[in-house]
Amino acid sequence: MSNPLLDDWDSPWETPPFHLITTAGFRPAVEEAIKIALDEIKQITGNPDPPTFENTVAALDRSGQKLGRIAAILFNLNSAETSKELQTAAQEISPLLTRFSNDVSMNEVLFARLKSVRNSVDQSAFSAEEKMLLEKKYRGFMMGGAELNEDDRKRFREISEELSKLTLKFEENVLEETNSFELHLEDPEDLAGLPTGTIGMAAMEASRRNLTGWVFTLQYPSYLPFMQYSENRKLRELMLRAYSSRAYRNNERDNRALVARIVNLRLEIAKLLGYRNYAEMALSDRMAENPAKVESFLDELHSASHDAAVRDYRNIEALAVEMGHKDRIERWDWAFFSEKLKKKKYQIDDEILKPYFPLDRVTNAIFSLCNRLFGLRFEPDLSIPVYHTEVTVYQVKDRDDSLIAILYTDFHPRPGKNGGAWMTSFREQWRDKGKRIIPLISIVANFSRPVKSDPSLLTFGELTTFLHEFGHALHGMLSDCNFESISGTNVARDFVELPSQFMENWAYEQEWLDTWAVHYKTGEKIPPDLIERIKEASTFNEGYACNRQIGFAMLDMAWHTITQPFTGEVKNFEADATKKTELFPADAELNMSCSFTHLFSGGYAAGYYGYKWAEVLDADAFMHFRRSGLFNPEVAVSFRKNILERGESEKPMELYKKFRGREPSMEAFLERSGLAKQ
């Protein structure tokens, strides 16, 4: 019996035939694809001709493509539409993929050919992109243990295979902890303060679970409005404790042991490769270069934001007292009183804004924005198979009507979907003998669902999240590189957030909002004074928000700059790492590390600082747009040509300078955030 994962796909543009794929087919498909990939490696190592860029480096980049597409489907489904069976398959397959990767990076003949190209071949004729690919492949081999002795290679293999399983298990535990909680209410008095839409969503959730009353969950569209609006302080505390203690409850899903094991194994890998700690290893090919530079950057931001964070806290505290609150401000009070103060200062909150942001209209508005900036058109395509009925697929066409990408969108929470929002791909862009292979890009989110007769209405935060992920998607869709390994979002971790955070800026621009934001019931255009209040509120609590993000980044750096194996208490380590930024009293029941999927299962280890790093870039970039005219075609073309299309075909700073004409300045970031010294 044929396996559709291994067959040539006759679906439109060779998109994954989700309707034919079964969970049982993944392992045999991966095992066969590994054999095919190893045969491709043998063709490179067995080539009698002297090593060249084409017969070694480019051939290596093209190898394993069948395996790559199968793995992309497996792990994307495991994040967006998983099941116990799929999680088991991922746990079984992940070590096989790691073993294959190790077999390649420790192939002595292959590494010798690669080194020969790097050291012996005249590179003067190489393009910048070819030089980047060569260096990226060479570093990949070095980081993969190519020059380790036999004993160390064996240990490297053991560690990397174990890490591949542990990071999956970490993610599974967080998902199960998120899904296992429900707040079931039956007394209408417990709903005091909650918006009608939030109550309606909770009623739908209760009905789905065959319960009466209302059910609130830890999914963000349910959790966040509850924390913002519920007047029942005890219930807010209950919800926050449930959310902030996920995988930290002394049960079978507790992640404390996994945190310790993961950071210790990462440290051991780094030391095997000659580094003092994991961060030193990870940062060696990023814009920041080393831990000292990251820590200096975070300290500079902390100095700029700490006083503002304390001011924000005092402002919330003062309002709480004014409203009759007699206890100290706790974590479960912050969102509630913040929303009250924001409305008092700016006459604005999510409930005022949501009617102007129905999901369908936001989607079309973002499509129109990308058309105006970059000439793109998005056409729904019902012929392309999907993995869930809620997924919509679009053909993405360029100005000349050529197909440039396929885009999948998946917007609403489900039990089998991880929390948060992300962009991913089922196939990266590259060129095959000059022909551009189109990328298959996906945006996955957890936006509020429609309620009864009302459409899905986005909060302002969900609007910016959508724009953020669409920036990543543009990076993937517009990529025009020759080699898959350096195309799209395959760039340095502290550069990858530039396009995404750049796109968020449009949410505050009247010139864009005026073109589409109308009340979904009345058809009334969003009032200019409301847009002005959005802009005024953009720096509301920004000191606190910046301080909080710095705390997360400091926690990340603390975990990944340990130089001796961690043997202490996760809670104590976390408290010490974040004490400079902590504004609330310590609480022994709460923990961030045990549910910090970015660090322990999401690829941001020693890289969380990149969000703030890229904010400096995006603020500087958007200032260029604003000063040149928001929709200046020359600036938009430059951003597309030098940033969005180029992947990592050159060093990130060189690409940025080609767009901006100089290195970025922190001035625009501090000004936009309201943190500039007066």
N, C-alpha and C positions, 0 to 999 in steps of 0.2 A: 504494500500500500504506500502510495506517495505521501510525502510530508509537505504540506503547503509552505512551511517555513523554508524548505530547501528548494522548492520548485522555482522556476522563473515565473514572476508574477505578471499575469496578463491584465491586471487591473489598470485603470487609467494612470499613466505616468509611473507605472511600477510602484504604486502605493501599496502598503501592507494589506493583504486580504483578510481583514480581521474576522470576517464572517466564516472563514474556513479554518482559522487557527484554533487549536485546542491546547489546554495547559499540558496535557500528556505529551504533546509533540515537541515541547521545548528541549528537554534533555537530549533525546536522540538527535535532534537537529543541531544542537550546539556541538555534540560529540563529532558528528559528521563534518560540520563546518570547521572545526579545529583541525581535522585531518586535511581538509582542503587547504586551509591556511598554511599548515606546516609543509605541504607539498609546494606551495608558492614560495615559501622561504627556501626550500631545497633548490628550487630553480635559480634563485639568486646566488646561493652559496656554491652551487655546482656550475655556475657560468664560467667557462674557461677563459673568457676575455678579461682583460685587466679591469679593475673596478672603475666605474665612471659614475657621475651623478645619476644618469638615466638608468643604468642597469643595476644600480645598488640603492641609492637614496630614494629616487622616485618610485622604483619598483617596490621597495619596502613600504612606502606610503600607500601604494595601491593594494598591497597584500591584505588578506583577512577581511575584505569588504562584506562577503556573505556572512561571516561570523559577526561582524559589527552591526549589520542590520537586524540580525536575529536578537542579539543582546539588547539593542536599543528598544525593540518591541517588548522584550521581557521586562526590563527594568522600568520602562515608562508605564506599562500596565501595572506593574507592582506598586507604583506610586499613585496612579490615577484610578484604577479599577481592579483592586486586588481581591484575593480570597485566601483562605487557609491553604488551598492546594497550590495557588500561584506563589505564595510566600515560601512554601516548602520547596517548590521547584527552584526559586531564586536562591535559597540557601544551599541547595545541592549543586547548582550550576556555577555560582559565584567562585568557589575554589577552583573549578575547572578552568575558568577564564583567567584567573590569577596564575594558575600553573602554566597555562599557555603563554601568557605574557612574560613570565619568568623564563620559559624555554627560549623565547625569542631574544630577550635582552641578555641572556647568558650564553647565547650561541657564539662561540669564539670565532668561528670562521666568518660569520656575518659581521661581528664587531670589527674584525680585522679589515674587512672590505670597507666598512664605514670609515674607520680611522685612515685607511689609505686614501680615500677620497678627500678627507679633511686635511690630511697632512702632506700628501704628495701631489695631488692634482692642482693645477693652476686654477685658482678661483677667480681670476680677473674677468673671465668671461661669464661668470655666474650672475644672474640677476639678484637683486636684493631679496626677493622671495625665495630663491633657491638657497641663498646663504642662510636665511632664517630657518628654512626647513632642515638643512644640514646640521645647524647648531642645535635645533630642537631635538632631532633624532639622536644626535650624539649625547646630549644631556640626558635624554630618556634612557639610553643604555647605561650611562654612568649611574643614574639614580636607580636603575634596575639591577645593579649589582654586577655589571659586566666585568669589572676588574677585581672582584673579591676572590679570595682563595676558596678552595673547595669546601672547607668547613663553614666558612662564613656564608658561602652561597647556599649551603643546605639550611642554615639558620634563617637566612633572608627569605627563602622559599616558605619555610614554616610560618614565619611571622606574617608575611603578606597574605598567605592563604587564610590564616586565622583572622586577620583584620577584615578581610572581605566578608567573612561570616558575621563578625561582631558588629560591624557597622549596620548591616541589614537587620540584625536582631535588635539593635538600639532603636531603629526606626519603627520596627514592628511593635515594640513595647510602647512607644509613645502613641502610636495610632490606636492600639488596644486600650490604653489608658484614657485617651480622648473619647473613644466610643463607649466605654463602659459606664460613664457617668451620665446621670440624668437628674434634673431637678423637677420633680413632678408636683405641681401645685393644683389645688382644687378650690381654694378660698379666693374669691375675687379681690379681697382686700390685699392679698399678697402681690397683686399686680399694680399697686399704686405707683403712679409716675411713668409707667411704661407706655410707649407709643402704641397706637392702634395697630400699626403694621407688625410690630414685634409681638404683640399679643396674638394677632392672627396667625403668625408663623408658628408660635408655640402651640396654638390650638391644632394646627395642621400636623405638627410633630406628634402631639398626643394621640390624635386620630390614627396616624400611621402606626403607632405602637399599640393600638387598641386600648387606649386609656381615655378616661374622661378628663376634663380640665385642660391644663397646659403643661407642656414639657419644654424645659430649657436645657440646652446641651453646651458642651465646650467648643463646638464649632463656632468660629468667629462671628458669623452673622447672627447667632443667637447670644453668644457670650458678651460681645462688646456692648450692644445696646442695653443689655441687662445691667452691666456695670455702670453705664453712663446715666441711666434714667431711673432705675429701681430706687424707691424711697425706703425700702426695707433693708436697713443696714446689716442685719444679721444674715439675710439671704445673700447680700453682696459679699459678705465675708465668706460664706459657705462656697459661693461660686469661685471667688478668687483662690481660696485654699485648694479647691479641687483642681483648678487650672494650673496653679503654680507649684503643685506637689505631684504632678504627673510623673510616673516612673520613679517616685521617691516615697514609697509608702510601705516599705518592708514586706512587699508581696512578691509573687513570682515574676512580676514585670518591673521590679525595681532595677534601675540602671546604674546604681552606684558602682557595683563591681565592674560593669562594662566600661564606665568612664575611666576608672583606674587602669583597667587592662588595656584599653585602647591607647591612652596617653603613654603608658609604659612601653607598649610595643612600638609606637611611633618613635619614642626616644631611642629604643634599641636599634631600629632601622637607621635612624640618623647617625648614631654612633658607629654602626657598621660601615657607613659610607663616609666617615671621617668628619662629621659635624658634631658640634658640642650639644646641639639640641635640635628638635624637629623644626622649629621656626627658622633657624639659620639655614637649614636645608631647603625648606619650602620657599623662602624669600629670595633665594639666590638668583632666580630668573624673573623677579618681579620689579616693578618700577621702584618700590621702596628699598629693595636690595638686601637689607639686613634688619635684624630685630632692633638694633639701636636707633635706626632711622624711623622705624614704626613707633617706638616708644617716645622718641622726641616729638614726632608728629602728634601723638595722642596727648602728650603733656602740654603741647602748645594749644591744642584745642581745649583741653581741660582748663587751662589758665584763662582762655577767652570766654568760656561758657559757665564756669563754676559760680561766679557771683550772680549771673543771670538765673541759674538754676535755683539758687537759694532764694532769690527775689521771687521767682515763680512759686516756690513752695510757700513763702510767707504770704503771697497774695491769695493763694488758695486757703491757707489757714485763716486769714482775716475774713474772707467771705464766709467760711464755715462758722466762725464765731458769730458773725453778723446774722447768720441764719439760725442761730440757737444751738449749734453743735458744741457740746461741752467736753468731749474727749479729745485726745490728741488725734491728728490726722494719720490714718493708717493706709496701707496700700489699697484696701478695698474702698476707700473714700475718694481716691485721687480722680478717677474718671468721672465720678458723680459730681463733685464740686467743680472740677474743671469745666464740665459742660455747662454748669450753672453760671460760672464766671464768664465764660466765653459768650454766652447768650446775653448776659448783663452788659458786657463791654461793647459787643458788636451787634447785638440783636440778631444773632445767627447761631444756628445749630444744625445738626444733621437732618432733623425733621423738617426744618424750613427749606433745606436745599434738596432733599431727596426727590420731591415731585418734579424737579427740573432735570433729573438724571435717570430716566428710565433706561434700562440696559440696552434695548434695541437701538434707541436714539444715540446713546453714547457710542455704541459700536460703529454706527454709520458716521458719527462725527469724527471718530478717530480715523476711520477709513478716508474720509474727506480731507482731513488734515494731512494724511500721508500722500494723498493725491496732489494737494496744493504744494506741498514741500518737495516731494520726490517723484511725482508723476505716476503713482501706483493706483491700480484699480482692483477691487476685490469682488469677484463674482461667485456666488454660491454654486456648489457642484454636488448634486444629489447622487451622482454616479459613483463617487468614491466611497469605499467601505469605511465604516467607523466602528470603534470598539464599544460605544454606548450610544443609545438613542439621543442623548442630550448633546452629543458632539455635532458641530456644524463644520463643514469643510468649504474652503474658498480657493478658487484659482486666483493667483496674484499676478496681474499683468503690468507690464512696463508701458512707458509712453508710446513705444512703437507697436504695442499690442502683443508683444512676445510674452510667453509665459515665463515668469521669473521664479515662482515658488508655489508650493501648496501650503495652505494654512489651516490647521485644525484649531477650533476653540471649544473649550469644555468649562463651563462657568459655575456650576452649582455644587454644593457639598453633597457627598454620599458617604455611607459607612465604609465603603472600600477605597476612599480617596484620602490621601494625606491632607493635613491642614495647610493653610497658606496659599500662595500662588507662585507659579513658576513657568518659565519657558523652557522647552526642550525640543529635541528633533528626532525624527525617525530616520532621516538621512541628511548628512551634511552636504554642502555644496563643494564641487571640485570640477576639474576639466578632464575629459577623456579625449585625448588626441585633438585638443582644441575645442571640443564641444562642451558647453557648460551643462553639467548635471544639476538639475534643479533641486534645491533643498526641500525637505518635508518638515515643516515647523509646527510646533504645537504650543498653545497657551492654555494652561490649566489654572483654574481659580476656584474660590469658594465664596461667590457672591450671593447675596440674599436672593431667595427664591421668590417667584410671584406669589401673591396671597389673594385667593378668591378672584375677585374681578380686577384687582390691581396688578400691573406688570411688576417685574423685578425692578425695584428702585434702588439705585446705588447711593451709598453715603459718599461724602466728599473723599473720605479715605479710600473707598473702593474705586472711585474715579481715578485717583492718583495711582493706585495699585495697577489698574488696567493700563494706564499710560506707561507705567514702569515696565510691565511685562511686554508691552508692545514695543518698547524700545529694544529690549533683548531680541524680540522677534524680527524687528527690522535689521538688526545686526546679522541674524541668521539668514533672512530672506534675501537681502541685498548683496550678500557676500559674492565676490567675483574673483576668487583666487584659483590658482592652478592645483593646489594640493589640499587635501581634506584636513590634514593635521593642523593647518594654520588658518583655516577658513572660518568665517562666521564668528562665533563666540569662543573659539579655541584660542583665547588670548590670555595674557597675564591677569590673574584674579583681581588685581587692583586697577585694571583698565576696563574690565568687562562691564562694570556698572556705569560707565560713562553714558552710553546710549540710553540706558533705561532711566537713569536719573535725569538726564537731559529732557526726556519726554515729559516727565512730571511737571516741568515748568509751565506747560501750556494750560494746565488746570486753573492758573491764576490770571490768564490773559483775556481781557475783555474782547479784544479783537478776534479771538477764537470763540469764546463762549457766546458772543453775540450772534454767531452764525448758525447756532443749533439749539441752545438751551432754552426750551419752552416748557411751561407747566403741562404735564401729561393730561390733565383734565380740562383746563381752561384754554390751553393754547397760548397763554400769555407768555411773552418773551421775558426772560430773566431780567429783572429790573437793574439798571446801571448801578443804583446805590447798593444793591445786594452784591454785585460783583466787586464793588469798591470795598464792601465789608469783608468779602472773601480775602481780598488782598491785604487789608489791614490786619485780619486775623491770621495771616500766614506766619507771623512771627510770635503768635500767642503760645506761651509755654515752650518756646524754642530753646531757651536755656536748659530747661528740664529735659526736653527731648534729646538735645545734643549730649548732655551729661549722661543720660541713660545709655545712649548708643556707645559712648566712650567707655562706659562701664562694661558693656558686653565685649567690646574689643579688648579691653584690658584683661578680662577674664580669659578670653581666647589666648592672648599672648602669654598669660601666666601659665595656663595648662601646657602650652607648647614651647616654653623656654625652660622647663625643668631640666636639670642636668643629671639628676639622680632619680631612680625609680620612685614613684609616688606610693607611699604607704599610709598616708594619714586619712583624715575624714574629709570627704568631698565637701561637706557643708562648711567646715572651717577653712579649707583652702579657698573656696569661693568667696567667703566673707572677707578674707584677707586681701584677695585680688581686687575686690570691688569697693573697698572701704573708702577710697578717695572720692568716689562718686555716689555713695549711698546716702540717701536723705531720709530713709525710713528706719524705724527701730528693727533690730535683728529679730528674726522669727525662725525658730528651729524646725518648723514643719514645712517651710518653703524652700525650694531649690530651683535654680535655673539650669545648672549644668546637666541634670539628668533628663531634661527634655529639650536640650539645645541641639536640635537636629542639624542645624547649619554646621556645627563643629564636628559632631560625632557620626554623622551619616550623610551630610550634604555637600562635602567638598570645600568647606570654608575654613578648615583648620589652618591656623596662623594666617587667616585671610579676612577675618571679619572687619578689620580696620578699613578694608577696601571700600566699604560703603561710604565712610566719611572721606576717604582719600578721593574717591570719584566725585563726591559732592563739590570738592574744590574745582575739579575739572569741569563738571557740568555747569556750575554757576558761572565760571569764566567763559565757557562756550556759549551759554545762553545770553550772557551780557553782550557778546559779539552779535548775536541775532538781533537783540533788542536795539542796539546802537545803530545797526545797519538797516533796520526795518525788519519786523518780525518775519515777513514772508519774502525777504530779499532772495530772489532766485539764485544769485551768484553764491551767497553764503550757504544756502540749502544744498546746492550742487557740490560745493566744497566739502560740506559735512558728509554728504553721501560718498563722494569719491575718495576722501582721505581717511574717513573713520569707518563708515558703515560697510563699505565694499572691501576694505583691505584686510580684515581679519588681523593676523599678526604677521603680515608679509614684510613688515619692518618693525623696529623697536617702537613700542607704544609712544614714547616721548617724541620720536621723529615724526610719527603720523600726526600727533597732536600739533606739533609745530608747523607742519605743512598746512593744516587747517587754520590755525590761529595766527601763525606768523611769529610766535614766540612761545616760551614756556608759560604754563598757567600761573596765575597769581591768586593768593588767598583773599584778596581784597573783595572780590565779588561775592564769595561765599559768606564772609563776615557781614557784609552789608545786607545781603538777602536774608540772613538769619537774624538780623537785628542785634548782632554781637559786636559790631564795629565800635571801637572806642570813640566816644563823642568828643 
